[in-house]
Amino acid sequence: MHEPEQERRRWYRAQGWWPAERLQDRYARVVQERPEGLAVVDDTGRELTHGALWNEAERLGQEFARHGVGKDDVIIILLPNCVEWQIAFVAILRAGAIPANLPIRTDADTLRYVAELVGARLVITAERHGANPTGAMAHSAATSSQHKLDVLLVRDVDQYVWIDANGEALPPRARVEHLDHIMFTSSTTGRPKAVMHSTDTLAALNIAFTERFSLGPDRPIFMASPLGHSVGAIHGARLSLYNGAALVLQSAWEPKAVLAMIAEYDCAFTAAATPFLKDLVDATWDRSEPKLAPMRWFLCGGAQVPPALMEVAQQQFPNTFITVLWGMTEGGLTTCLCDSPYHKVLNTAGVGLPGLELRILDPDGQPLPAGEEGELAMRGPGVFTGYYGQADLYAASLTADSFFRTGDLAKLDEDGYLRITGRLKDLIIRGGVNISPVPIEDALASHPNVASVAVVGFPDDRLGERICAVIVAQGEVPSLDALNDFVRSKGVPKYHCPEVLCVIGEMPMTPAGKIRKNELRATVVQESQQEAHASENGVGS
């Protein structure tokens, strides 16, 4: 390790961001001091105290031991947001194994791929999730795996069925220095990457959030974001254990039920994707107190948050501070603060957590001054330690001085406030000119008849790409001309106005609430080609 890197690590420890304490050891003190406190509750009504959660985790850990699964084994959690998820997580930590969380909607091929990538020894899942036979899917992935991958079916809080996989070839144990948790990127294109975090990098995020948002044992955390995704795992499962706070879970998204659960359990904090905020704004509410009355902090991210939505939400949730949350599975994290100027709350992703260094790079990797757009790079105590099994990919993502290149296009103002302007791969290149879709999407999202929007490049023989607006409409479907008149009134220049309009019923989304633009673009192009083919052959004439 180079001396500058060693010096940074010493500084992180000196500042208290890296406490060198395992989460399970910290939580053991919570269990000892407040065994009767509420630890976790889900939308089926099941709930456990800290003492009960600890005991159930110990029982599950004994099940691991009976089958030879333990220290340094990678265990995948493939469960919905439920009490059993938190039991499995605590059990894995107590066993000295490595948790690897996946969204419950993962398919068999992706499960097999990531299991082989990280050498997973066990998948913990349920027999079914809604209409999906998740148990059978996991078994299919296990039987096709190149190494022994067992499946543990969870039928209830204390009912488990262990399915031994075929074959005897055990995967190598994850003996990576300081490895504490593996999370998979909810990539909009390609295969997931296995993001490695240490006890300290995740503690840095939990410590910073606890201090920034005044969290503690008396501030319940609501989490409808999937625990299988980094937002749910870090700011739900881990943050609640770190603070000894109640974790209130919802598995099946239902806005009115969310409002009721938050009111019932006095939830003070949540982090969720943009569609969650939009649905809560649209939900009816017939109680005398305001919506989200006990909620002090609503962090919204995962996808672009239109300023118009922020304004409406703040009016409906007067007790709640709403801020954009920028971050990645790889770490980072920025938010606004209570004393941030309102125009920055509306139009930026805030400032970084303590110790987080942000830099804007030009195409040659050189730092740009404040106000200039370029690729966002980061370095800090909460940034990940590498990609499991993909060392070359990790090395290629770093600058010479260990800044991680995020792939996000962004600007930093003179006060350190961050504005995300797009993704490098999302740029529309029209006639050789790079166009960011974000300002166009923000303008379109404020139209009263647009429920959801994504702006993508549409192939064009002459210009390379044209600007295509894909919308989910609400009420009357607006015309392209009407939309362009609207976005121009919002300050979008004429040469950034959409040239193609596609209206669809539902956006393809990742579990984290991001629109799968690559999939959306392919669908739009395919449908356009089919329509052209039908027209050429006289179909419908």
C-alpha positions as CSV (number, residue, x, y, z in Angstrom):
1,M,0.0,0.0,0.0
2,H,1.3,3.4,-0.9
3,E,2.2,5.9,1.8
4,P,-0.5,8.5,0.8
5,E,-3.2,5.7,1.1
6,Q,-1.8,4.7,4.5
7,E,-1.9,8.3,5.7
8,R,-5.5,8.7,4.6
9,R,-6.5,5.6,6.5
10,R,-4.8,6.9,9.6
11,W,-6.6,10.2,9.2
12,Y,-10.0,8.5,8.9
13,R,-9.3,6.6,12.1
14,A,-8.1,9.8,13.9
15,Q,-11.3,11.6,12.8
16,G,-13.5,8.8,14.2
17,W,-14.9,7.8,10.9
18,W,-13.3,4.4,11.0
19,P,-14.0,3.0,14.5
20,A,-12.6,-0.5,13.8
21,E,-15.7,-2.0,15.5
22,R,-17.8,-4.7,13.9
23,L,-21.5,-3.9,13.6
24,Q,-22.5,-7.1,15.4
25,D,-20.4,-6.2,18.4
26,R,-22.0,-2.7,18.7
27,Y,-25.4,-4.2,18.3
28,A,-24.7,-6.8,21.0
29,R,-24.4,-3.9,23.5
30,V,-27.9,-2.7,22.3
31,V,-29.3,-6.1,23.0
32,Q,-27.8,-6.2,26.5
33,E,-29.0,-2.7,27.4
34,R,-32.5,-2.7,25.8
35,P,-33.6,-6.3,25.0
36,E,-37.3,-5.3,25.1
37,G,-37.0,-2.4,22.6
38,L,-38.6,-2.9,19.2
39,A,-36.0,-4.0,16.7
40,V,-37.9,-4.8,13.5
41,V,-41.5,-4.9,12.2
42,D,-42.9,-5.6,8.8
43,D,-46.2,-5.1,7.0
44,T,-47.5,-8.5,7.9
45,G,-47.6,-7.4,11.5
46,R,-44.6,-9.6,12.6
47,E,-42.3,-7.8,14.9
48,L,-39.3,-8.7,17.1
49,T,-37.6,-7.0,20.0
50,H,-33.8,-6.6,20.1
51,G,-33.5,-9.6,22.4
52,A,-35.8,-11.8,20.2
53,L,-33.9,-10.7,17.0
54,W,-30.6,-11.7,18.6
55,N,-32.0,-15.1,19.7
56,E,-33.5,-15.9,16.3
57,A,-30.3,-15.0,14.6
58,E,-28.4,-17.3,17.0
59,R,-30.8,-20.1,16.1
60,L,-30.3,-19.6,12.4
61,G,-26.6,-19.5,12.9
62,Q,-26.7,-22.9,14.5
63,E,-28.4,-24.1,11.3
64,F,-25.4,-22.7,9.3
65,A,-23.0,-24.5,11.6
66,R,-24.8,-27.9,11.2
67,H,-24.2,-27.7,7.4
68,G,-20.6,-26.5,7.6
69,V,-21.3,-22.9,6.7
70,G,-19.5,-20.2,8.7
71,K,-16.6,-17.8,8.9
72,D,-15.6,-16.1,5.6
73,D,-18.4,-18.0,3.6
74,V,-20.4,-15.7,1.3
75,I,-24.1,-16.0,2.0
76,I,-26.6,-14.4,-0.4
77,I,-29.8,-12.9,1.1
78,L,-32.6,-13.1,-1.5
79,L,-35.7,-12.1,0.6
80,P,-38.3,-9.3,0.4
81,N,-38.4,-6.6,3.1
82,C,-39.5,-8.7,6.1
83,V,-38.5,-9.6,9.6
84,E,-36.7,-12.7,8.3
85,W,-34.3,-10.6,6.2
86,Q,-33.0,-8.9,9.3
87,I,-32.7,-12.2,11.2
88,A,-30.7,-13.6,8.3
89,F,-28.4,-10.5,8.2
90,V,-27.7,-10.6,11.9
91,A,-27.1,-14.4,11.8
92,I,-24.6,-14.0,9.0
93,L,-22.7,-11.3,10.8
94,R,-22.6,-13.3,14.0
95,A,-21.3,-16.3,12.2
96,G,-18.4,-14.3,10.8
97,A,-19.7,-14.9,7.2
98,I,-20.0,-12.3,4.5
99,P,-23.5,-11.1,3.6
100,A,-24.3,-10.4,0.0
101,N,-27.7,-8.9,-0.6
102,L,-29.7,-9.2,-3.8
103,P,-33.1,-7.7,-4.8
104,I,-35.9,-10.3,-4.5
105,R,-36.8,-9.9,-8.2
106,T,-33.4,-11.3,-9.3
107,D,-33.7,-13.9,-12.0
108,A,-32.1,-17.4,-12.0
109,D,-29.3,-16.5,-14.5
110,T,-28.3,-13.4,-12.6
111,L,-28.3,-15.3,-9.3
112,R,-26.1,-18.0,-10.7
113,Y,-23.8,-15.4,-12.2
114,V,-23.3,-13.4,-9.0
115,A,-23.0,-16.6,-6.9
116,E,-20.2,-17.8,-9.1
117,L,-18.6,-14.4,-9.2
118,V,-18.3,-14.1,-5.4
119,G,-18.1,-17.9,-4.6
120,A,-21.3,-17.9,-2.6
121,R,-21.9,-21.0,-0.4
122,L,-25.5,-20.4,0.5
123,V,-28.6,-18.6,-0.8
124,I,-31.3,-17.7,1.8
125,T,-34.7,-17.2,0.2
126,A,-38.4,-17.9,0.5
127,E,-40.5,-20.5,-1.4
128,R,-42.5,-17.8,-3.1
129,H,-42.7,-14.1,-3.4
130,G,-46.1,-13.2,-4.6
131,A,-46.6,-15.2,-7.8
132,N,-42.9,-15.8,-8.2
133,P,-41.5,-19.3,-7.2
134,T,-38.3,-17.8,-5.8
135,G,-37.4,-21.1,-4.0
136,A,-37.5,-23.0,-7.3
137,M,-35.6,-20.3,-9.1
138,A,-32.9,-20.4,-6.4
139,H,-32.7,-24.2,-6.7
140,S,-32.3,-23.9,-10.5
141,A,-29.5,-21.4,-10.1
142,A,-27.8,-23.7,-7.5
143,T,-28.0,-26.8,-9.6
144,S,-26.4,-25.0,-12.6
145,S,-23.7,-23.5,-10.5
146,Q,-20.1,-24.6,-11.0
147,H,-19.6,-25.0,-7.2
148,K,-21.7,-26.3,-4.3
149,L,-24.4,-23.7,-3.6
150,D,-26.9,-24.7,-1.0
151,V,-30.4,-23.1,-0.6
152,L,-32.1,-22.3,2.7
153,L,-35.8,-21.7,2.4
154,V,-37.4,-19.5,5.0
155,R,-41.0,-20.4,5.7
156,D,-41.5,-18.4,8.9
157,V,-39.4,-16.7,11.6
158,D,-38.1,-20.1,12.9
159,Q,-38.9,-22.5,10.1
160,Y,-36.1,-23.4,7.7
161,V,-35.7,-26.0,5.0
162,W,-32.1,-26.7,3.9
163,I,-31.6,-27.9,0.4
164,D,-28.2,-29.5,-0.3
165,A,-26.9,-28.7,-3.7
166,N,-25.5,-31.2,-6.1
167,G,-21.7,-31.6,-6.3
168,E,-19.0,-31.5,-3.7
169,A,-16.7,-28.7,-5.0
170,L,-16.8,-26.0,-2.3
171,P,-16.2,-22.4,-3.4
172,P,-13.1,-20.7,-1.9
173,R,-13.9,-18.7,1.1
174,A,-13.8,-14.9,0.9
175,R,-10.5,-14.2,2.6
176,V,-10.3,-10.6,1.5
177,E,-8.7,-8.2,4.0
178,H,-11.4,-6.2,5.9
179,L,-14.3,-7.5,3.8
180,D,-17.5,-7.2,5.7
181,H,-20.3,-6.9,3.1
182,I,-20.8,-7.5,-0.7
183,M,-23.5,-5.5,-2.5
184,F,-24.3,-5.7,-6.2
185,T,-24.8,-2.7,-8.4
186,S,-28.3,-2.3,-9.8
187,S,-26.7,-1.7,-13.2
188,T,-29.0,-0.4,-16.0
189,T,-26.8,-2.2,-18.5
190,G,-24.7,-5.4,-18.4
191,R,-23.9,-7.7,-15.5
192,P,-23.9,-6.6,-11.9
193,K,-20.6,-5.7,-10.3
194,A,-19.8,-7.1,-6.8
195,V,-19.0,-4.1,-4.6
196,M,-16.9,-4.8,-1.5
197,H,-17.3,-2.7,1.7
198,S,-15.4,-3.0,4.9
199,T,-16.7,-2.7,8.5
200,D,-15.1,0.8,8.5
201,T,-16.4,2.1,5.1
202,L,-20.0,1.2,6.1
203,A,-19.5,2.5,9.6
204,A,-18.4,5.8,8.2
205,L,-21.7,6.1,6.3
206,N,-23.8,5.1,9.3
207,I,-21.8,7.5,11.6
208,A,-22.2,10.4,9.2
209,F,-25.9,9.9,8.7
210,T,-26.5,9.5,12.4
211,E,-24.8,12.8,13.1
212,R,-26.2,14.7,10.1
213,F,-29.8,13.7,10.8
214,S,-29.7,13.4,14.6
215,L,-30.6,9.7,14.6
216,G,-30.7,7.4,17.6
217,P,-32.6,4.6,19.3
218,D,-35.8,6.8,19.6
219,R,-35.9,7.6,15.9
220,P,-37.5,4.7,14.0
221,I,-36.4,4.1,10.4
222,F,-38.9,3.4,7.7
223,M,-37.7,1.4,4.7
224,A,-39.7,0.5,1.6
225,S,-36.6,0.6,-0.6
226,P,-35.5,-3.1,-1.1
227,L,-33.1,-4.3,1.5
228,G,-31.6,-6.3,-1.3
229,H,-30.3,-2.9,-2.7
230,S,-27.6,-0.8,-1.2
231,V,-30.0,2.0,0.0
232,G,-32.1,-0.5,2.0
233,A,-29.1,-2.4,3.3
234,I,-27.0,0.6,4.3
235,H,-29.6,3.1,5.4
236,G,-32.2,0.6,6.7
237,A,-30.8,-2.8,7.9
238,R,-27.3,-1.5,9.0
239,L,-28.3,2.0,10.2
240,S,-31.1,0.6,12.4
241,L,-28.7,-1.9,14.0
242,Y,-26.0,0.8,14.4
243,N,-28.4,3.0,16.4
244,G,-30.5,0.3,18.0
245,A,-33.5,1.9,16.3
246,A,-36.7,0.2,15.2
247,L,-36.7,-0.8,11.5
248,V,-40.2,-0.5,10.0
249,L,-40.4,-2.5,6.7
250,Q,-42.8,-2.6,3.8
251,S,-42.5,-5.3,1.2
252,A,-45.4,-4.7,-1.1
253,W,-45.5,-1.0,-2.0
254,E,-48.8,0.6,-1.2
255,P,-48.7,4.4,-0.6
256,K,-51.7,4.7,1.8
257,A,-50.3,1.8,3.9
258,V,-47.0,3.5,4.0
259,L,-48.5,6.7,5.3
260,A,-50.4,4.7,8.0
261,M,-47.3,2.7,9.1
262,I,-45.2,5.9,9.4
263,A,-47.9,7.4,11.5
264,E,-48.3,4.3,13.7
265,Y,-44.6,3.8,14.4
266,D,-43.6,7.5,14.5
267,C,-40.9,6.9,11.8
268,A,-38.5,9.8,11.6
269,F,-36.2,8.9,8.7
270,T,-36.4,7.2,5.3
271,A,-34.5,7.0,2.0
272,A,-36.4,6.1,-1.1
273,A,-36.4,6.5,-4.9
274,T,-38.2,9.3,-6.8
275,P,-41.3,7.2,-7.7
276,F,-41.9,6.5,-4.0
277,L,-42.0,10.3,-3.3
278,K,-44.3,10.9,-6.3
279,D,-46.7,8.2,-5.1
280,L,-46.9,9.6,-1.6
281,V,-47.7,13.0,-3.1
282,D,-50.5,11.6,-5.1
283,A,-51.9,9.4,-2.3
284,T,-55.1,10.5,-0.6
285,W,-55.0,11.4,3.1
286,D,-58.0,12.0,5.3
287,R,-56.5,12.6,8.7
288,S,-56.2,15.9,10.4
289,E,-52.5,15.9,10.8
290,P,-50.3,16.5,7.7
291,K,-48.9,13.7,5.6
292,L,-45.7,12.2,7.1
293,A,-46.2,14.2,10.3
294,P,-43.6,12.3,12.4
295,M,-41.1,12.0,9.5
296,R,-38.2,14.4,10.0
297,W,-36.1,13.4,7.0
298,F,-37.0,12.1,3.6
299,L,-33.9,11.4,1.4
300,C,-34.9,11.0,-2.2
301,G,-32.6,9.6,-4.9
302,G,-31.9,6.7,-7.2
303,A,-33.3,8.7,-10.2
304,Q,-33.5,12.4,-11.0
305,V,-35.8,14.3,-8.6
306,P,-37.6,17.1,-10.5
307,P,-37.7,20.4,-8.6
308,A,-41.4,20.7,-9.3
309,L,-42.0,17.4,-7.4
310,M,-39.8,18.6,-4.5
311,E,-41.9,21.8,-4.2
312,V,-45.2,20.0,-4.2
313,A,-43.9,17.4,-1.7
314,Q,-42.6,20.1,0.6
315,Q,-46.0,21.7,0.6
316,Q,-47.8,18.4,1.4
317,F,-45.2,17.3,4.0
318,P,-44.6,20.5,6.1
319,N,-43.0,18.6,9.0
320,T,-40.5,16.8,6.7
321,F,-37.2,18.0,5.3
322,I,-36.9,16.6,1.8
323,T,-33.6,16.5,0.1
324,V,-32.0,14.8,-2.9
325,L,-29.7,12.0,-1.9
326,W,-26.9,11.2,-4.3
327,G,-24.8,8.1,-3.8
328,M,-23.8,4.8,-5.3
329,T,-23.5,1.2,-4.1
330,E,-19.8,2.1,-4.2
331,G,-20.4,4.8,-1.5
332,G,-20.0,8.5,-1.5
333,L,-23.3,10.2,-0.5
334,T,-24.4,13.9,-0.6
335,T,-27.5,15.6,0.8
336,C,-28.7,19.1,1.6
337,L,-28.9,20.3,5.2
338,C,-31.7,22.1,7.1
339,D,-29.8,25.4,6.7
340,S,-29.1,24.9,3.0
341,P,-30.4,27.7,0.8
342,Y,-33.8,26.7,-0.6
343,H,-32.8,27.1,-4.2
344,K,-30.0,24.6,-3.6
345,V,-32.3,22.2,-1.9
346,L,-34.5,22.3,-5.0
347,N,-31.7,22.2,-7.6
348,T,-28.7,20.3,-6.2
349,A,-27.9,17.0,-4.5
350,G,-26.3,18.8,-1.6
351,V,-22.9,18.5,0.0
352,G,-20.8,15.5,0.8
353,L,-20.6,13.7,4.1
354,P,-17.6,14.6,6.3
355,G,-14.4,13.5,4.7
356,L,-15.8,12.9,1.3
357,E,-13.7,14.5,-1.4
358,L,-15.4,15.3,-4.7
359,R,-13.7,16.3,-7.9
360,I,-15.0,17.1,-11.4
361,L,-12.7,15.8,-14.2
362,D,-12.3,16.7,-17.9
363,P,-12.1,14.0,-20.6
364,D,-8.3,13.8,-19.9
365,G,-8.8,13.2,-16.2
366,Q,-7.7,16.7,-15.1
367,P,-9.7,18.6,-12.4
368,L,-12.1,21.3,-13.5
369,P,-12.9,24.5,-11.7
370,A,-16.2,25.2,-9.9
371,G,-19.2,25.5,-12.2
372,E,-17.7,23.4,-15.0
373,E,-19.3,20.1,-16.1
374,G,-17.4,16.9,-16.2
375,E,-17.2,13.4,-14.7
376,L,-17.6,13.2,-11.0
377,A,-14.9,11.4,-9.0
378,M,-14.8,10.7,-5.3
379,R,-12.6,9.6,-2.5
380,G,-13.4,9.3,1.2
381,P,-14.0,7.1,4.3
382,G,-17.3,5.7,3.0
383,V,-16.1,4.7,-0.5
384,F,-15.9,1.0,-1.3
385,T,-12.7,-1.1,-1.3
386,G,-13.0,-2.8,-4.6
387,Y,-15.0,-5.1,-6.9
388,Y,-14.9,-8.8,-5.8
389,G,-13.3,-10.9,-8.5
390,Q,-12.8,-8.0,-10.8
391,A,-9.6,-6.3,-9.7
392,D,-8.8,-5.0,-13.2
393,L,-12.2,-3.3,-13.4
394,Y,-11.6,-1.7,-10.1
395,A,-8.1,-0.5,-11.0
396,A,-9.4,0.9,-14.3
397,S,-12.0,3.0,-12.4
398,L,-9.4,4.8,-10.2
399,T,-7.3,7.9,-11.0
400,A,-3.6,7.9,-10.2
401,D,-4.4,9.4,-6.7
402,S,-7.2,6.9,-5.9
403,F,-10.3,8.9,-6.8
404,F,-13.1,6.7,-8.0
405,R,-14.6,7.7,-11.4
406,T,-18.3,7.5,-11.0
407,G,-19.5,7.8,-14.6
408,D,-21.8,10.6,-13.5
409,L,-21.7,14.0,-15.2
410,A,-21.9,16.7,-12.7
411,K,-21.0,20.3,-11.6
412,L,-19.7,21.5,-8.2
413,D,-20.4,25.1,-7.2
414,E,-18.1,27.3,-5.2
415,D,-19.9,26.2,-1.9
416,G,-19.4,22.5,-2.7
417,Y,-22.9,21.8,-3.7
418,L,-23.3,19.0,-6.2
419,R,-25.5,19.0,-9.3
420,I,-25.8,15.8,-11.2
421,T,-26.3,16.6,-14.9
422,G,-26.4,13.1,-16.4
423,R,-24.6,9.9,-17.0
424,L,-21.7,9.6,-19.5
425,K,-23.5,6.8,-21.2
426,D,-26.8,8.6,-21.2
427,L,-25.6,11.6,-23.2
428,I,-27.4,12.1,-26.4
429,I,-25.0,12.9,-29.3
430,R,-27.0,14.9,-31.9
431,G,-25.0,16.1,-34.8
432,G,-21.8,15.8,-32.9
433,V,-23.2,17.9,-30.0
434,N,-23.4,16.3,-26.5
435,I,-26.9,16.9,-24.9
436,S,-27.7,16.0,-21.3
437,P,-31.2,14.6,-20.9
438,V,-31.5,15.8,-17.3
439,P,-32.7,19.4,-17.8
440,I,-35.2,18.2,-20.4
441,E,-36.5,15.5,-18.1
442,D,-36.9,18.0,-15.3
443,A,-38.9,20.3,-17.4
444,L,-41.1,17.5,-18.8
445,A,-41.7,16.0,-15.4
446,S,-43.4,19.2,-14.2
447,H,-46.1,18.9,-17.0
448,P,-49.5,18.0,-15.4
449,N,-50.1,15.2,-17.8
450,V,-46.7,13.5,-17.5
451,A,-46.6,10.9,-14.7
452,S,-43.1,9.6,-15.6
453,V,-40.5,10.6,-18.2
454,A,-37.2,9.5,-19.7
455,V,-35.3,11.3,-22.5
456,V,-33.1,9.0,-24.7
457,G,-31.3,9.1,-27.9
458,F,-33.2,7.8,-31.0
459,P,-31.1,6.5,-33.9
460,D,-30.9,8.8,-36.9
461,D,-29.0,8.2,-40.1
462,R,-28.1,11.9,-40.6
463,L,-27.6,13.2,-37.1
464,G,-26.5,10.1,-35.3
465,E,-29.3,10.5,-32.7
466,R,-32.4,12.6,-32.2
467,I,-33.9,13.6,-28.9
468,C,-36.7,11.2,-27.9
469,A,-39.1,11.8,-24.9
470,V,-40.7,8.7,-23.5
471,I,-43.5,9.4,-21.2
472,V,-46.1,7.6,-19.0
473,A,-49.1,9.9,-19.3
474,Q,-51.8,10.8,-16.7
475,G,-55.1,12.1,-18.0
476,E,-55.1,13.5,-21.5
477,V,-52.0,12.5,-23.6
478,P,-50.2,15.6,-24.6
479,S,-48.9,16.1,-28.2
480,L,-45.2,16.6,-29.0
481,D,-45.9,20.2,-30.0
482,A,-47.7,20.9,-26.7
483,L,-44.8,19.3,-24.7
484,N,-42.2,21.4,-26.5
485,D,-44.1,24.6,-26.0
486,F,-44.2,23.7,-22.3
487,V,-40.5,22.8,-21.9
488,R,-39.5,26.0,-23.8
489,S,-41.5,28.0,-21.3
490,K,-39.4,26.3,-18.7
491,G,-36.2,27.6,-20.3
492,V,-35.2,24.6,-22.3
493,P,-33.6,25.8,-25.6
494,K,-35.2,25.0,-28.9
495,Y,-32.4,22.8,-30.0
496,H,-32.9,20.6,-26.9
497,C,-36.6,20.1,-27.4
498,P,-37.7,16.5,-28.1
499,E,-38.1,15.5,-31.7
500,V,-39.7,12.1,-31.1
501,L,-42.5,11.3,-28.6
502,C,-43.3,7.8,-27.4
503,V,-46.1,7.1,-24.9
504,I,-45.9,3.8,-22.9
505,G,-47.8,2.3,-20.1
506,E,-45.0,1.7,-17.6
507,M,-41.3,2.4,-17.3
508,P,-38.9,-0.5,-17.0
509,M,-37.3,0.0,-13.6
510,T,-34.4,-1.4,-11.5
511,P,-35.2,-2.5,-8.0
512,A,-33.6,0.8,-6.8
513,G,-36.2,2.8,-8.8
514,K,-33.9,3.8,-11.7
515,I,-35.3,3.7,-15.2
516,R,-33.5,1.1,-17.3
517,K,-32.7,3.5,-20.2
518,N,-30.8,0.9,-22.2
519,E,-33.9,-1.4,-22.2
520,L,-36.2,1.5,-22.8
521,R,-34.2,2.7,-25.7
522,A,-34.2,-0.7,-27.3
523,T,-37.9,-1.1,-26.8
524,V,-38.7,2.3,-28.4
525,V,-36.5,1.6,-31.4
526,Q,-37.9,-1.9,-31.9
527,E,-41.5,-0.6,-31.8
528,S,-40.7,2.1,-34.2
529,Q,-39.2,-0.4,-36.6
530,Q,-42.2,-2.7,-36.3
531,E,-44.5,0.3,-37.1
532,A,-42.4,1.2,-40.1
533,H,-42.5,-2.4,-41.4
534,A,-46.2,-2.6,-40.9
535,S,-46.7,0.7,-42.8
536,E,-44.5,-0.5,-45.7
537,N,-46.5,-3.7,-46.0
538,G,-49.9,-1.9,-45.9
539,V,-50.9,-3.3,-42.5
540,G,-53.7,-1.3,-41.0
541,S,-54.4,0.5,-44.2
